[in-house]
C-alpha cells in the first residue's frame, strides 16, 4: 500500500495476539454459522425451484 503523502510503501504494525483471537472468534462464532446457514438455504431454494419445473419427486 502506498503512503498518501509520499509514495513509499507504508508498513502496518504487526497484529497483536488480542486482534488474532478476536478475529478467530468472529470467524468461528459468527461467520462460519452464517455461511453454513446460507449454504443450506440456497440449496433448499435451488431444490424448490427445480421441483417447480420438474414436478415433485416420484411423479
PDBQT receptor file of N, H, CA, C and O in Angstrom, charges set to zero:
ATOM      1  N   UNK A   1       0.840  -1.172   0.000  1.00  0.00    +0.000 N 
ATOM      2  CA  UNK A   1       0.000   0.000   0.000  1.00  0.00    +0.000 C 
ATOM      3  C   UNK A   1       0.887   1.237   0.000  1.00  0.00    +0.000 C 
ATOM      4  O   UNK A   1       1.909   1.267   0.685  1.00  0.00    +0.000 OA
ATOM      5  N   UNK A   2       0.513   2.240  -0.748  1.00  0.00    +0.000 N 
ATOM      6  H   UNK A   2      -0.318   2.216  -1.305  1.00  0.00    +0.000 HD
ATOM      7  CA  UNK A   2       1.329   3.434  -0.849  1.00  0.00    +0.000 C 
ATOM      8  C   UNK A   2       0.887   4.464   0.183  1.00  0.00    +0.000 C 
ATOM      9  O   UNK A   2      -0.297   4.607   0.487  1.00  0.00    +0.000 OA
ATOM     10  N   UNK A   3       1.858   5.160   0.697  1.00  0.00    +0.000 N 
ATOM     11  H   UNK A   3       2.820   5.043   0.450  1.00  0.00    +0.000 HD
ATOM     12  CA  UNK A   3       1.591   6.241   1.627  1.00  0.00    +0.000 C 
ATOM     13  C   UNK A   3       0.991   7.411   0.849  1.00  0.00    +0.000 C 
ATOM     14  O   UNK A   3       1.561   7.813  -0.165  1.00  0.00    +0.000 OA
ATOM     15  N   UNK A   4      -0.151   7.976   1.293  1.00  0.00    +0.000 N 
ATOM     16  H   UNK A   4      -0.613   7.649   2.117  1.00  0.00    +0.000 HD
ATOM     17  CA  UNK A   4      -0.782   9.043   0.511  1.00  0.00    +0.000 C 
ATOM     18  C   UNK A   4       0.102  10.281   0.359  1.00  0.00    +0.000 C 
ATOM     19  O   UNK A   4       0.002  10.982  -0.648  1.00  0.00    +0.000 OA
ATOM     20  N   UNK A   5       0.951  10.560   1.323  1.00  0.00    +0.000 N 
ATOM     21  H   UNK A   5       1.032   9.991   2.141  1.00  0.00    +0.000 HD
ATOM     22  CA  UNK A   5       1.757  11.774   1.255  1.00  0.00    +0.000 C 
ATOM     23  C   UNK A   5       3.005  11.585   0.388  1.00  0.00    +0.000 C 
ATOM     24  O   UNK A   5       3.388  12.485  -0.360  1.00  0.00    +0.000 OA
ATOM     25  N   UNK A   6       3.628  10.426   0.491  1.00  0.00    +0.000 N 
ATOM     26  H   UNK A   6       3.317   9.695   1.098  1.00  0.00    +0.000 HD
ATOM     27  CA  UNK A   6       4.917  10.283  -0.159  1.00  0.00    +0.000 C 
ATOM     28  C   UNK A   6       4.906   9.452  -1.416  1.00  0.00    +0.000 C 
ATOM     29  O   UNK A   6       5.261   9.953  -2.483  1.00  0.00    +0.000 OA
ATOM     30  N   UNK A   7       4.524   8.246  -1.331  1.00  0.00    +0.000 N 
ATOM     31  H   UNK A   7       4.235   7.839  -0.465  1.00  0.00    +0.000 HD
ATOM     32  CA  UNK A   7       4.628   7.355  -2.459  1.00  0.00    +0.000 C 
ATOM     33  C   UNK A   7       5.429   6.121  -2.092  1.00  0.00    +0.000 C 
ATOM     34  O   UNK A   7       5.489   5.162  -2.862  1.00  0.00    +0.000 OA
ATOM     35  N   UNK A   8       6.038   6.142  -0.930  1.00  0.00    +0.000 N 
ATOM     36  H   UNK A   8       5.989   6.921  -0.305  1.00  0.00    +0.000 HD
ATOM     37  CA  UNK A   8       6.759   4.958  -0.471  1.00  0.00    +0.000 C 
ATOM     38  C   UNK A   8       5.778   4.027   0.230  1.00  0.00    +0.000 C 
ATOM     39  O   UNK A   8       4.772   4.488   0.769  1.00  0.00    +0.000 OA
ATOM     40  N   UNK A   9       6.048   2.746   0.231  1.00  0.00    +0.000 N 
ATOM     41  H   UNK A   9       6.866   2.371  -0.207  1.00  0.00    +0.000 HD
ATOM     42  CA  UNK A   9       5.135   1.807   0.867  1.00  0.00    +0.000 C 
ATOM     43  C   UNK A   9       5.008   2.082   2.366  1.00  0.00    +0.000 C 
ATOM     44  O   UNK A   9       6.007   2.308   3.049  1.00  0.00    +0.000 OA
ATOM     45  N   UNK A  10       3.780   2.063   2.869  1.00  0.00    +0.000 N 
ATOM     46  H   UNK A  10       2.968   1.880   2.314  1.00  0.00    +0.000 HD
ATOM     47  CA  UNK A  10       3.574   2.230   4.302  1.00  0.00    +0.000 C 
ATOM     48  C   UNK A  10       3.510   0.851   4.948  1.00  0.00    +0.000 C 
ATOM     49  O   UNK A  10       2.900  -0.070   4.405  1.00  0.00    +0.000 OA
ATOM     50  N   UNK A  11       4.122   0.718   6.073  1.00  0.00    +0.000 N 
ATOM     51  H   UNK A  11       4.618   1.466   6.514  1.00  0.00    +0.000 HD
ATOM     52  CA  UNK A  11       4.174  -0.563   6.765  1.00  0.00    +0.000 C 
ATOM     53  C   UNK A  11       3.208  -0.517   7.943  1.00  0.00    +0.000 C 
ATOM     54  O   UNK A  11       3.322   0.347   8.812  1.00  0.00    +0.000 OA
ATOM     55  N   UNK A  12       2.252  -1.455   7.968  1.00  0.00    +0.000 N 
ATOM     56  H   UNK A  12       2.161  -2.157   7.261  1.00  0.00    +0.000 HD
ATOM     57  CA  UNK A  12       1.332  -1.515   9.095  1.00  0.00    +0.000 C 
ATOM     58  C   UNK A  12       1.982  -2.310  10.211  1.00  0.00    +0.000 C 
ATOM     59  O   UNK A  12       2.739  -3.244   9.945  1.00  0.00    +0.000 OA
ATOM     60  N   UNK A  13       1.700  -1.958  11.449  1.00  0.00    +0.000 N 
ATOM     61  H   UNK A  13       1.085  -1.199  11.665  1.00  0.00    +0.000 HD
ATOM     62  CA  UNK A  13       2.296  -2.695  12.557  1.00  0.00    +0.000 C 
ATOM     63  C   UNK A  13       1.774  -4.130  12.574  1.00  0.00    +0.000 C 
ATOM     64  O   UNK A  13       0.650  -4.379  12.139  1.00  0.00    +0.000 OA
ATOM     65  N   UNK A  14       2.563  -5.065  13.064  1.00  0.00    +0.000 N 
ATOM     66  H   UNK A  14       3.477  -4.863  13.417  1.00  0.00    +0.000 HD
ATOM     67  CA  UNK A  14       2.116  -6.458  13.103  1.00  0.00    +0.000 C 
ATOM     68  C   UNK A  14       0.909  -6.616  14.029  1.00  0.00    +0.000 C 
ATOM     69  O   UNK A  14       0.765  -5.892  15.013  1.00  0.00    +0.000 OA
ATOM     70  N   UNK A  15       0.059  -7.565  13.697  1.00  0.00    +0.000 N 
ATOM     71  H   UNK A  15       0.176  -8.154  12.897  1.00  0.00    +0.000 HD
ATOM     72  CA  UNK A  15      -1.141  -7.759  14.512  1.00  0.00    +0.000 C 
ATOM     73  C   UNK A  15      -0.762  -8.335  15.868  1.00  0.00    +0.000 C 
ATOM     74  O   UNK A  15       0.220  -9.064  16.007  1.00  0.00    +0.000 OA
ATOM     75  N   UNK A  16      -1.559  -7.990  16.850  1.00  0.00    +0.000 N 
ATOM     76  H   UNK A  16      -2.357  -7.398  16.738  1.00  0.00    +0.000 HD
ATOM     77  CA  UNK A  16      -1.305  -8.469  18.204  1.00  0.00    +0.000 C 
ATOM     78  C   UNK A  16      -2.083  -9.755  18.442  1.00  0.00    +0.000 C 
ATOM     79  O   UNK A  16      -2.968 -10.117  17.667  1.00  0.00    +0.000 OA
ATOM     80  N   UNK A  17      -1.741 -10.430  19.518  1.00  0.00    +0.000 N 
ATOM     81  H   UNK A  17      -1.022 -10.136  20.148  1.00  0.00    +0.000 HD
ATOM     82  CA  UNK A  17      -2.416 -11.679  19.865  1.00  0.00    +0.000 C 
ATOM     83  C   UNK A  17      -3.900 -11.432  20.119  1.00  0.00    +0.000 C 
ATOM     84  O   UNK A  17      -4.733 -12.264  19.758  1.00  0.00    +0.000 OA
ATOM     85  N   UNK A  18      -4.242 -10.307  20.731  1.00  0.00    +0.000 N 
ATOM     86  H   UNK A  18      -3.565  -9.631  21.024  1.00  0.00    +0.000 HD
ATOM     87  CA  UNK A  18      -5.643  -9.984  21.003  1.00  0.00    +0.000 C 
ATOM     88  C   UNK A  18      -6.434  -9.833  19.714  1.00  0.00    +0.000 C 
ATOM     89  O   UNK A  18      -7.559 -10.322  19.609  1.00  0.00    +0.000 OA
ATOM     90  N   UNK A  19      -5.846  -9.155  18.729  1.00  0.00    +0.000 N 
ATOM     91  H   UNK A  19      -4.932  -8.758  18.814  1.00  0.00    +0.000 HD
ATOM     92  CA  UNK A  19      -6.532  -8.995  17.443  1.00  0.00    +0.000 C 
ATOM     93  C   UNK A  19      -6.724 -10.339  16.759  1.00  0.00    +0.000 C 
ATOM     94  O   UNK A  19      -7.766 -10.584  16.150  1.00  0.00    +0.000 OA
ATOM     95  N   UNK A  20      -5.725 -11.210  16.857  1.00  0.00    +0.000 N 
ATOM     96  H   UNK A  20      -4.879 -11.011  17.351  1.00  0.00    +0.000 HD
ATOM     97  CA  UNK A  20      -5.847 -12.520  16.228  1.00  0.00    +0.000 C 
ATOM     98  C   UNK A  20      -6.916 -13.367  16.901  1.00  0.00    +0.000 C 
ATOM     99  O   UNK A  20      -7.673 -14.057  16.219  1.00  0.00    +0.000 OA
ATOM    100  N   UNK A  21      -6.989 -13.326  18.232  1.00  0.00    +0.000 N 
ATOM    101  H   UNK A  21      -6.374 -12.765  18.786  1.00  0.00    +0.000 HD
ATOM    102  CA  UNK A  21      -8.017 -14.090  18.952  1.00  0.00    +0.000 C 
ATOM    103  C   UNK A  21      -9.395 -13.541  18.613  1.00  0.00    +0.000 C 
ATOM    104  O   UNK A  21     -10.330 -14.311  18.395  1.00  0.00    +0.000 OA
ATOM    105  N   UNK A  22      -9.530 -12.222  18.567  1.00  0.00    +0.000 N 
ATOM    106  H   UNK A  22      -8.771 -11.596  18.744  1.00  0.00    +0.000 HD
ATOM    107  CA  UNK A  22     -10.820 -11.604  18.229  1.00  0.00    +0.000 C 
ATOM    108  C   UNK A  22     -11.242 -11.966  16.805  1.00  0.00    +0.000 C 
ATOM    109  O   UNK A  22     -12.416 -12.239  16.552  1.00  0.00    +0.000 OA
ATOM    110  N   UNK A  23     -10.296 -11.967  15.889  1.00  0.00    +0.000 N 
ATOM    111  H   UNK A  23      -9.343 -11.745  16.094  1.00  0.00    +0.000 HD
ATOM    112  CA  UNK A  23     -10.605 -12.341  14.502  1.00  0.00    +0.000 C 
ATOM    113  C   UNK A  23     -11.012 -13.805  14.410  1.00  0.00    +0.000 C 
ATOM    114  O   UNK A  23     -11.967 -14.142  13.710  1.00  0.00    +0.000 OA
ATOM    115  N   UNK A  24     -10.298 -14.674  15.110  1.00  0.00    +0.000 N 
ATOM    116  H   UNK A  24      -9.522 -14.401  15.679  1.00  0.00    +0.000 HD
ATOM    117  CA  UNK A  24     -10.642 -16.093  15.103  1.00  0.00    +0.000 C 
ATOM    118  C   UNK A  24     -12.033 -16.316  15.678  1.00  0.00    +0.000 C 
ATOM    119  O   UNK A  24     -12.821 -17.071  15.107  1.00  0.00    +0.000 OA
ATOM    120  N   UNK A  25     -12.349 -15.675  16.797  1.00  0.00    +0.000 N 
ATOM    121  H   UNK A  25     -11.709 -15.063  17.261  1.00  0.00    +0.000 HD
ATOM    122  CA  UNK A  25     -13.671 -15.851  17.400  1.00  0.00    +0.000 C 
ATOM    123  C   UNK A  25     -14.769 -15.328  16.475  1.00  0.00    +0.000 C 
ATOM    124  O   UNK A  25     -15.827 -15.947  16.361  1.00  0.00    +0.000 OA
ATOM    125  N   UNK A  26     -14.528 -14.204  15.819  1.00  0.00    +0.000 N 
ATOM    126  H   UNK A  26     -13.668 -13.701  15.911  1.00  0.00    +0.000 HD
ATOM    127  CA  UNK A  26     -15.516 -13.674  14.884  1.00  0.00    +0.000 C 
ATOM    128  C   UNK A  26     -15.750 -14.645  13.737  1.00  0.00    +0.000 C 
ATOM    129  O   UNK A  26     -16.892 -14.906  13.358  1.00  0.00    +0.000 OA
ATOM    130  N   UNK A  27     -14.658 -15.180  13.184  1.00  0.00    +0.000 N 
ATOM    131  H   UNK A  27     -13.731 -14.968  13.493  1.00  0.00    +0.000 HD
ATOM    132  CA  UNK A  27     -14.797 -16.106  12.061  1.00  0.00    +0.000 C 
ATOM    133  C   UNK A  27     -15.476 -17.405  12.476  1.00  0.00    +0.000 C 
ATOM    134  O   UNK A  27     -16.321 -17.921  11.744  1.00  0.00    +0.000 OA
ATOM    135  N   UNK A  28     -15.119 -17.938  13.637  1.00  0.00    +0.000 N 
ATOM    136  H   UNK A  28     -14.433 -17.519  14.232  1.00  0.00    +0.000 HD
ATOM    137  CA  UNK A  28     -15.652 -19.243  14.039  1.00  0.00    +0.000 C 
ATOM    138  C   UNK A  28     -17.029 -19.151  14.668  1.00  0.00    +0.000 C 
ATOM    139  O   UNK A  28     -17.821 -20.081  14.514  1.00  0.00    +0.000 OA
ATOM    140  N   UNK A  29     -17.350 -18.079  15.365  1.00  0.00    +0.000 N 
ATOM    141  H   UNK A  29     -16.707 -17.323  15.490  1.00  0.00    +0.000 HD
ATOM    142  CA  UNK A  29     -18.638 -17.980  16.061  1.00  0.00    +0.000 C 
ATOM    143  C   UNK A  29     -19.696 -17.296  15.210  1.00  0.00    +0.000 C 
ATOM    144  O   UNK A  29     -20.877 -17.628  15.311  1.00  0.00    +0.000 OA
ATOM    145  N   UNK A  30     -19.294 -16.347  14.374  1.00  0.00    +0.000 N 
ATOM    146  H   UNK A  30     -18.335 -16.077  14.291  1.00  0.00    +0.000 HD
ATOM    147  CA  UNK A  30     -20.275 -15.583  13.591  1.00  0.00    +0.000 C 
ATOM    148  C   UNK A  30     -20.298 -16.029  12.126  1.00  0.00    +0.000 C 
ATOM    149  O   UNK A  30     -21.339 -16.438  11.613  1.00  0.00    +0.000 OA
ATOM    150  N   UNK A  31     -19.157 -15.950  11.467  1.00  0.00    +0.000 N 
ATOM    151  H   UNK A  31     -18.311 -15.618  11.884  1.00  0.00    +0.000 HD
ATOM    152  CA  UNK A  31     -19.153 -16.149  10.020  1.00  0.00    +0.000 C 
ATOM    153  C   UNK A  31     -19.382 -17.599   9.595  1.00  0.00    +0.000 C 
ATOM    154  O   UNK A  31     -20.092 -17.843   8.620  1.00  0.00    +0.000 OA
ATOM    155  N   UNK A  32     -18.804 -18.554  10.297  1.00  0.00    +0.000 N 
ATOM    156  H   UNK A  32     -18.227 -18.355  11.090  1.00  0.00    +0.000 HD
ATOM    157  CA  UNK A  32     -18.974 -19.958   9.894  1.00  0.00    +0.000 C 
ATOM    158  C   UNK A  32     -20.444 -20.386   9.969  1.00  0.00    +0.000 C 
ATOM    159  O   UNK A  32     -20.940 -20.976   9.009  1.00  0.00    +0.000 OA
ATOM    160  N   UNK A  33     -21.170 -20.112  11.076  1.00  0.00    +0.000 N 
ATOM    161  H   UNK A  33     -20.767 -19.633  11.855  1.00  0.00    +0.000 HD
ATOM    162  CA  UNK A  33     -22.592 -20.488  11.094  1.00  0.00    +0.000 C 
ATOM    163  C   UNK A  33     -23.434 -19.726  10.069  1.00  0.00    +0.000 C 
ATOM    164  O   UNK A  33     -24.360 -20.289   9.483  1.00  0.00    +0.000 OA
ATOM    165  N   UNK A  34     -23.119 -18.464   9.855  1.00  0.00    +0.000 N 
ATOM    166  H   UNK A  34     -22.367 -18.007  10.330  1.00  0.00    +0.000 HD
ATOM    167  CA  UNK A  34     -23.880 -17.682   8.869  1.00  0.00    +0.000 C 
ATOM    168  C   UNK A  34     -23.668 -18.260   7.471  1.00  0.00    +0.000 C 
ATOM    169  O   UNK A  34     -24.628 -18.435   6.720  1.00  0.00    +0.000 OA
ATOM    170  N   UNK A  35     -22.426 -18.555   7.122  1.00  0.00    +0.000 N 
ATOM    171  H   UNK A  35     -21.646 -18.412   7.733  1.00  0.00    +0.000 HD
ATOM    172  CA  UNK A  35     -22.153 -19.122   5.802  1.00  0.00    +0.000 C 
ATOM    173  C   UNK A  35     -22.763 -20.506   5.645  1.00  0.00    +0.000 C 
ATOM    174  O   UNK A  35     -23.265 -20.842   4.573  1.00  0.00    +0.000 OA
ATOM    175  N   UNK A  36     -22.724 -21.316   6.706  1.00  0.00    +0.000 N 
ATOM    176  H   UNK A  36     -22.316 -21.042   7.577  1.00  0.00    +0.000 HD
ATOM    177  CA  UNK A  36     -23.332 -22.643   6.638  1.00  0.00    +0.000 C 
ATOM    178  C   UNK A  36     -24.842 -22.528   6.449  1.00  0.00    +0.000 C 
ATOM    179  O   UNK A  36     -25.423 -23.263   5.649  1.00  0.00    +0.000 OA
ATOM    180  N   UNK A  37     -25.474 -21.624   7.169  1.00  0.00    +0.000 N 
ATOM    181  H   UNK A  37     -25.002 -21.028   7.819  1.00  0.00    +0.000 HD
ATOM    182  CA  UNK A  37     -26.916 -21.413   7.011  1.00  0.00    +0.000 C 
ATOM    183  C   UNK A  37     -27.272 -20.925   5.622  1.00  0.00    +0.000 C 
ATOM    184  O   UNK A  37     -28.266 -21.364   5.044  1.00  0.00    +0.000 OA
ATOM    185  N   UNK A  38     -26.475 -20.026   5.085  1.00  0.00    +0.000 N 
ATOM    186  H   UNK A  38     -25.667 -19.670   5.555  1.00  0.00    +0.000 HD
ATOM    187  CA  UNK A  38     -26.731 -19.537   3.733  1.00  0.00    +0.000 C 
ATOM    188  C   UNK A  38     -26.561 -20.652   2.711  1.00  0.00    +0.000 C 
ATOM    189  O   UNK A  38     -27.312 -20.718   1.738  1.00  0.00    +0.000 OA
ATOM    190  N   UNK A  39     -25.593 -21.521   2.916  1.00  0.00    +0.000 N 
ATOM    191  H   UNK A  39     -24.983 -21.468   3.706  1.00  0.00    +0.000 HD
ATOM    192  CA  UNK A  39     -25.382 -22.643   2.001  1.00  0.00    +0.000 C 
ATOM    193  C   UNK A  39     -26.577 -23.592   2.022  1.00  0.00    +0.000 C 
ATOM    194  O   UNK A  39     -27.052 -24.012   0.967  1.00  0.00    +0.000 OA
ATOM    195  N   UNK A  40     -27.062 -23.932   3.206  1.00  0.00    +0.000 N 
ATOM    196  H   UNK A  40     -26.677 -23.591   4.063  1.00  0.00    +0.000 HD
ATOM    197  CA  UNK A  40     -28.217 -24.828   3.321  1.00  0.00    +0.000 C 
ATOM    198  C   UNK A  40     -29.465 -24.174   2.734  1.00  0.00    +0.000 C 
ATOM    199  O   UNK A  40     -30.237 -24.823   2.029  1.00  0.00    +0.000 OA
ATOM    200  N   UNK A  41     -29.662 -22.891   3.026  1.00  0.00    +0.000 N 
ATOM    201  H   UNK A  41     -29.035 -22.363   3.599  1.00  0.00    +0.000 HD
ATOM    202  CA  UNK A  41     -30.831 -22.192   2.494  1.00  0.00    +0.000 C 
ATOM    203  C   UNK A  41     -30.778 -22.089   0.975  1.00  0.00    +0.000 C 
ATOM    204  O   UNK A  41     -31.802 -22.255   0.312  1.00  0.00    +0.000 OA
ATOM    205  N   UNK A  42     -29.613 -21.819   0.420  1.00  0.00    +0.000 N 
ATOM    206  H   UNK A  42     -28.782 -21.684   0.959  1.00  0.00    +0.000 HD
ATOM    207  CA  UNK A  42     -29.526 -21.706  -1.036  1.00  0.00    +0.000 C 
ATOM    208  C   UNK A  42     -29.737 -23.069  -1.704  1.00  0.00    +0.000 C 
ATOM    209  O   UNK A  42     -30.340 -23.140  -2.775  1.00  0.00    +0.000 OA
ATOM    210  N   UNK A  43     -29.252 -24.139  -1.094  1.00  0.00    +0.000 N 
ATOM    211  H   UNK A  43     -28.762 -24.081  -0.224  1.00  0.00    +0.000 HD
ATOM    212  CA  UNK A  43     -29.503 -25.472  -1.639  1.00  0.00    +0.000 C 
ATOM    213  C   UNK A  43     -31.007 -25.784  -1.611  1.00  0.00    +0.000 C 
ATOM    214  O   UNK A  43     -31.553 -26.301  -2.585  1.00  0.00    +0.000 OA
ATOM    215  N   UNK A  44     -31.658 -25.475  -0.515  1.00  0.00    +0.000 N 
ATOM    216  H   UNK A  44     -31.214 -25.056   0.277  1.00  0.00    +0.000 HD
ATOM    217  CA  UNK A  44     -33.100 -25.682  -0.437  1.00  0.00    +0.000 C 
ATOM    218  C   UNK A  44     -33.852 -24.870  -1.475  1.00  0.00    +0.000 C 
ATOM    219  O   UNK A  44     -34.820 -25.354  -2.062  1.00  0.00    +0.000 OA
ATOM    220  N   UNK A  45     -33.418 -23.643  -1.706  1.00  0.00    +0.000 N 
ATOM    221  H   UNK A  45     -32.632 -23.250  -1.229  1.00  0.00    +0.000 HD
ATOM    222  CA  UNK A  45     -34.057 -22.802  -2.715  1.00  0.00    +0.000 C 
ATOM    223  C   UNK A  45     -33.877 -23.395  -4.109  1.00  0.00    +0.000 C 
ATOM    224  O   UNK A  45     -34.814 -23.405  -4.907  1.00  0.00    +0.000 OA
ATOM    225  N   UNK A  46     -32.673 -23.891  -4.405  1.00  0.00    +0.000 N 
ATOM    226  H   UNK A  46     -31.911 -23.883  -3.757  1.00  0.00    +0.000 HD
ATOM    227  CA  UNK A  46     -32.413 -24.493  -5.720  1.00  0.00    +0.000 C 
ATOM    228  C   UNK A  46     -33.297 -25.725  -5.913  1.00  0.00    +0.000 C 
ATOM    229  O   UNK A  46     -33.863 -25.912  -6.990  1.00  0.00    +0.000 OA
ATOM    230  N   UNK A  47     -33.421 -26.558  -4.896  1.00  0.00    +0.000 N 
ATOM    231  H   UNK A  47     -32.961 -26.407  -4.021  1.00  0.00    +0.000 HD
ATOM    232  CA  UNK A  47     -34.272 -27.747  -4.990  1.00  0.00    +0.000 C 
ATOM    233  C   UNK A  47     -35.724 -27.343  -5.177  1.00  0.00    +0.000 C 
ATOM    234  O   UNK A  47     -36.435 -27.958  -5.971  1.00  0.00    +0.000 OA
ATOM    235  N   UNK A  48     -36.173 -26.329  -4.468  1.00  0.00    +0.000 N 
ATOM    236  H   UNK A  48     -35.595 -25.829  -3.823  1.00  0.00    +0.000 HD
ATOM    237  CA  UNK A  48     -37.558 -25.859  -4.581  1.00  0.00    +0.000 C 
ATOM    238  C   UNK A  48     -37.853 -25.357  -5.999  1.00  0.00    +0.000 C 
ATOM    239  O   UNK A  48     -38.892 -25.688  -6.571  1.00  0.00    +0.000 OA
ATOM    240  N   UNK A  49     -36.944 -24.561  -6.564  1.00  0.00    +0.000 N 
ATOM    241  H   UNK A  49     -36.101 -24.292  -6.099  1.00  0.00    +0.000 HD
ATOM    242  CA  UNK A  49     -37.135 -24.055  -7.921  1.00  0.00    +0.000 C 
ATOM    243  C   UNK A  49     -37.106 -25.207  -8.921  1.00  0.00    +0.000 C 
ATOM    244  O   UNK A  49     -37.910 -25.239  -9.852  1.00  0.00    +0.000 OA
ATOM    245  N   UNK A  50     -36.190 -26.147  -8.737  1.00  0.00    +0.000 N 
ATOM    246  H   UNK A  50     -35.536 -26.120  -7.980  1.00  0.00    +0.000 HD
ATOM    247  CA  UNK A  50     -36.118 -27.313  -9.631  1.00  0.00    +0.000 C 
ATOM    248  C   UNK A  50     -37.435 -28.089  -9.604  1.00  0.00    +0.000 C 
ATOM    249  O   UNK A  50     -37.932 -28.506 -10.651  1.00  0.00    +0.000 OA
ATOM    250  N   UNK A  51     -38.001 -28.283  -8.414  1.00  0.00    +0.000 N 
ATOM    251  H   UNK A  51     -37.597 -27.945  -7.564  1.00  0.00    +0.000 HD
ATOM    252  CA  UNK A  51     -39.234 -29.050  -8.305  1.00  0.00    +0.000 C 
ATOM    253  C   UNK A  51     -40.434 -28.291  -8.866  1.00  0.00    +0.000 C 
ATOM    254  O   UNK A  51     -41.426 -28.915  -9.243  1.00  0.00    +0.000 OA
ATOM    255  N   UNK A  52     -40.369 -26.977  -8.930  1.00  0.00    +0.000 N 
ATOM    256  H   UNK A  52     -39.563 -26.470  -8.625  1.00  0.00    +0.000 HD
ATOM    257  CA  UNK A  52     -41.450 -26.220  -9.579  1.00  0.00    +0.000 C 
ATOM    258  C   UNK A  52     -41.513 -26.564 -11.063  1.00  0.00    +0.000 C 
ATOM    259  O   UNK A  52     -42.598 -26.632 -11.640  1.00  0.00    +0.000 OA
ATOM    260  N   UNK A  53     -40.357 -26.781 -11.682  1.00  0.00    +0.000 N 
ATOM    261  H   UNK A  53     -39.475 -26.725 -11.214  1.00  0.00    +0.000 HD
ATOM    262  CA  UNK A  53     -40.323 -27.082 -13.114  1.00  0.00    +0.000 C 
ATOM    263  C   UNK A  53     -40.402 -28.582 -13.395  1.00  0.00    +0.000 C 
ATOM    264  O   UNK A  53     -41.061 -29.000 -14.347  1.00  0.00    +0.000 OA
ATOM    265  N   UNK A  54     -39.751 -29.373 -12.592  1.00  0.00    +0.000 N 
ATOM    266  H   UNK A  54     -39.216 -29.033 -11.819  1.00  0.00    +0.000 HD
ATOM    267  CA  UNK A  54     -39.671 -30.816 -12.868  1.00  0.00    +0.000 C 
ATOM    268  C   UNK A  54     -40.772 -31.617 -12.179  1.00  0.00    +0.000 C 
ATOM    269  O   UNK A  54     -40.960 -32.790 -12.501  1.00  0.00    +0.000 OA
ATOM    270  N   UNK A  55     -41.476 -31.038 -11.276  1.00  0.00    +0.000 N 
ATOM    271  H   UNK A  55     -41.323 -30.085 -11.015  1.00  0.00    +0.000 HD
ATOM    272  CA  UNK A  55     -42.515 -31.734 -10.537  1.00  0.00    +0.000 C 
ATOM    273  C   UNK A  55     -41.960 -32.369  -9.279  1.00  0.00    +0.000 C 
ATOM    274  O   UNK A  55     -40.746 -32.438  -9.085  1.00  0.00    +0.000 OA
ATOM    275  N   UNK A  56     -42.864 -32.833  -8.424  1.00  0.00    +0.000 N 
ATOM    276  H   UNK A  56     -43.850 -32.777  -8.581  1.00  0.00    +0.000 HD
ATOM    277  CA  UNK A  56     -42.400 -33.436  -7.162  1.00  0.00    +0.000 C 
ATOM    278  C   UNK A  56     -41.705 -34.773  -7.426  1.00  0.00    +0.000 C 
ATOM    279  O   UNK A  56     -41.879 -35.370  -8.488  1.00  0.00    +0.000 OA
ATOM    280  N   UNK A  57     -40.928 -35.234  -6.467  1.00  0.00    +0.000 N 
ATOM    281  H   UNK A  57     -40.786 -34.750  -5.603  1.00  0.00    +0.000 HD
ATOM    282  CA  UNK A  57     -40.217 -36.497  -6.647  1.00  0.00    +0.000 C 
ATOM    283  C   UNK A  57     -41.195 -37.673  -6.756  1.00  0.00    +0.000 C 
ATOM    284  O   UNK A  57     -42.223 -37.698  -6.079  1.00  0.00    +0.000 OA
ATOM    285  N   UNK A  58     -40.875 -38.615  -7.585  1.00  0.00    +0.000 N 
ATOM    286  H   UNK A  58     -40.040 -38.595  -8.134  1.00  0.00    +0.000 HD
ATOM    287  CA  UNK A  58     -41.683 -39.814  -7.707  1.00  0.00    +0.000 C 
ATOM    288  C   UNK A  58     -42.875 -39.693  -8.640  1.00  0.00    +0.000 C 
ATOM    289  O   UNK A  58     -43.725 -40.582  -8.682  1.00  0.00    +0.000 OA
ATOM    290  N   UNK A  59     -42.944 -38.603  -9.387  1.00  0.00    +0.000 N 
ATOM    291  H   UNK A  59     -42.253 -37.880  -9.353  1.00  0.00    +0.000 HD
ATOM    292  CA  UNK A  59     -44.097 -38.487 -10.302  1.00  0.00    +0.000 C 
ATOM    293  C   UNK A  59     -43.681 -38.623 -11.744  1.00  0.00    +0.000 C 
ATOM    294  O   UNK A  59     -44.524 -38.550 -12.639  1.00  0.00    +0.000 OA
TER     295      UNK A  59
